[in-house]
Amino acid sequence: MTQKIKIESFNPYETRFPNRKLVTKGTLELIKELRLNGYEIIVTPENDQPIEYLYKKGFHEFFDNPVYTFLIGIPTGIIVNILSNYIQKVIDKWNQTEDIKNNIIIVDNSIIINLNQQIISKSEIKDKKKKSEKVKEDFDKCFSLKSPYINLPTPIFINHKPKVIGWCRLKATYSTLEFDDAIILDNSVKRKIREGKIKGASLTGIATKSVCSICKSNYVECNHFAGDIYNNIKCINEIHEASIVEVSLVKEPINRECLINIRK
């Protein structure tokens, strides 16, 4: 019998992008790791919607929201070991902290633990879910705002959090997306830009169609990892179609060309 693991999807942008079965890029890689170990992964809700993933271009953040994994007939210890090894690779590769282990939740019947093998109570799970719903509600409020500037229709967020700190006009080319013009309304953010504490821009997108450069198949469904080397060839995740969710200012963009400056 195939051993199955259910993983919950989470769409913090439900109002603007309804009926999407979304996982983060980190969660997608976690799913690939479990598939490589022989497990069938079911992403809930179980419906006909395709799995799409969120990516944050120029910004690495793994498991900011809890990832809930439900085991079906699988010993908890085995999954803890597999996921712990995977998360350690993430920690080493991207200089993350061990805190991200607290947001991988493993549910095995009545036992609920994180990757540090700490037992989590049902009240703690309820609190985590309330916080996630609050994030969704706050983004809903942000997306409902109307720009006070006719020529600057797009809101600017800070660190991909639901807080609008300015407005901009985006200019898209075949290969880039740029701030054509912008105004920052938050004085503390303007000060941090001048002090070099906020250096760049980043965007959140939903990859609706992406292709693996190694096997030429749907990147969501294959088990290759972007950035890894296969037979001396580097895997590239080619995003062919995407929806832009929001643009943010961030402390350190991964792409060193995504820099910002501020006029006096």
DRENPA-204694 format. One record per residue (C-alpha): x, y, z; residue in three letters. Coordinates in steps of 0.2 Angstrom, whole numbers, plus 2048, in hexadecimal, padded with zeros to 3 digits. Each point is the difference from the previous one (the first is absolute). Layout:
XYZALA/...
# end
This chain:
800800800MET/8078117FBTHR/80480B80FGLN/7F88117FFLYS/804811808ILE/7F380E7FFLYS/807812800ILE/7F480F802GLU/80180E7F3SER/7FE812806PHE/7FB80F7F6ASN/803810809PRO/7FA80A7F0TYR/7EF7F87FFGLU/7F680F7FCTHR/80B8067F2ARG/8047EF7F9PHE/7F27F4805PRO/7FF7ED7FDASN/8127FE800ARG/8097F0808LYS/810809806LEU/80F7FA808VAL/81080A803THR/8107FC7F6LYS/8087F8810GLY/7F17F5803THR/8017FA7EDLEU/8127FB803GLU/7FA7F7810LEU/7F37F77F6ILE/80D7FB7F3LYS/80C7F980EGLU/7F27F5807LEU/7FB7FA7EEARG/8127FB7FDLEU/7FF7F6810ASN/7F17F67F9GLY/7F1808808TYR/7F18067F7GLU/7FC812804ILE/7EE807800ILE/7FE813801VAL/7F0805808THR/7F28057FCPRO/7FE7F17F5GLU/7F88087F1ASN/8048027EDASP/80A810803GLN/8127FE7FAPRO/80E80380DILE/8088107FDGLU/80F80880ATYR/804811807LEU/8118067FDTYR/809810807LYS/80C8067F3LYS/80F807808GLY/7FB7FB812PHE/8037EF809HIS/7F37FC80EGLU/7FC7EE804PHE/7F17FA80APHE/7FB811807ASP/7EE7F9801ASN/7FE7EE808PRO/8007F17F4VAL/7F47F3806TYR/8057EE7FBTHR/7F37F2804PHE/8077EE801LEU/7F67F17FAILE/8077F0806GLY/812806801ILE/80B80080FPRO/803811807THR/8127FE803GLY/8047FC7EEILE/7F88107FAILE/80880A80DVAL/8117F97FBASN/7FD8047EDILE/7FA811803LEU/80D80580DSER/80E7FB7F3ASN/7F780B7F3TYR/7FE80F80BILE/8127FF806GLN/8058017EELYS/7F58107FEVAL/808807810ILE/8117FD7FAASP/7FD8067EELYS/7F7810804TRP/806804811ASN/7EF7FE808GLN/7FD7FE813THR/7FA7F0808GLU/7F0809804ASP/7F97FA7EFILE/7FF7EF808LYS/7F280680BASN/7F58037F1ASN/8007EF7F9ILE/7F17F7809ILE/7FF7ED7FFILE/7EF7F9804VAL/7FF7ED804ASP/7EE7FC806ASN/800808812SER/812805800ILE/8068117FAILE/812805800ILE/80C80B7F7ASN/8117FB7F9LEU/808804811ASN/7F57F1806GLN/7F780C80CGLN/7EE7FC803ILE/7F480D7FAILE/7EF802808SER/7EF8027F7LYS/7FF811807SER/8118057F9GLU/7FA7FA7EFILE/7F180A802LYS/80A80F804ASP/80C7FD7F1LYS/7F07FF7F4LYS/7F9810807LYS/8118097FCLYS/8007F97EFSER/7EE8067FDGLU/805811807LYS/80D8017F2VAL/7F37FC7F3LYS/7F480D807GLU/80E80E801ASP/8047FC7EEPHE/7EE8027FBASP/7FF811808LYS/8108057F7CYS/7FA7FB7EFPHE/7F0809803SER/809811802LEU/7FF80C7F1LYS/80F80A7FCSER/7FF813803PRO/80C8037F1TYR/7F87FD7EFILE/8117FD7F8ASN/8067F480ELEU/7F37F2800PRO/80A7F2808THR/8037FE813PRO/8117FD807ILE/8027F480FPHE/80E7FE80CILE/8087EF802ASN/7F17F77F8HIS/7F680480FLYS/7EE8077FFPRO/805812802LYS/7FF80D7F2VAL/80E80D802ILE/7FF8097EFGLY/7F97FF7EETRP/8097FE7F0CYS/7FE7FD7EDARG/8077F07F9LEU/8097FF7EFLYS/8017EF7F9ALA/80B7FA7F2THR/8037EF7F9TYR/80D7FC80DSER/7FE80C80ETHR/7F380980CLEU/805811806GLU/7FA80E80BPHE/7FD80D7F2ASP/7FC80D80EASP/7FB7FF812ALA/7FD809810ILE/8037FA812ILE/7F480680DLEU/8077F880FASP/80E80B808ASN/8087F280ASER/8027F67EFVAL/8078107F7LYS/80D80280FARG/8057ED7FELYS/8038027EDILE/80B80F803ARG/80A7F780EGLU/8027F17F4GLY/7F67F480BLYS/7F37FD7F2ILE/8097FE7F0LYS/7F67F87F3GLY/7EF7FA7F9ALA/7F87EF7FESER/7F07F97FALEU/7F47F2804THR/7F97F67F2GLY/7F57F17FCILE/8097F47F4ALA/7F17F97F5THR/80B7F87F4LYS/8127FB802SER/80C7F37F8VAL/80F7F6806CYS/80F8037F5SER/8067EE804ILE/7F17F67FBCYS/7F580D7F7LYS/7F17FB80ASER/7F580A80CASN/80C80680ETYR/7F27FD80DVAL/7FE7EE7FBGLU/8137FB7FECYS/80C7FC80DASN/80F80B7FBHIS/80580F80APHE/8058117F8ALA/812804803GLY/8057EE803ASP/80C7F77F3ILE/7FB7F17F6TYR/80D7F87F5ASN/80A810800ASN/7F180A7FBILE/7F880D80CLYS/7ED7FE802CYS/7F78107FCILE/7EE803804ASN/7F980A7F0GLU/7F180A805ILE/7F58017F0HIS/7F0808808GLU/7FE809810ALA/7F480C809SER/80980E80AILE/7F9801811VAL/80980F808GLU/81080A800VAL/80A803810SER/80F809807LEU/80D7F5808VAL/80F80180BLYS/80C7F57F5GLU/7FA7FB7EEPRO/8087F07FAILE/8018087EEASN/80D80E803ARG/7F98097F1GLU/7EF803809CYS/80680F809LEU/7F6810805ILE/805812804ASN/7F680E806ILE/7FF8127FAARG/80180E80DLYS/
# end
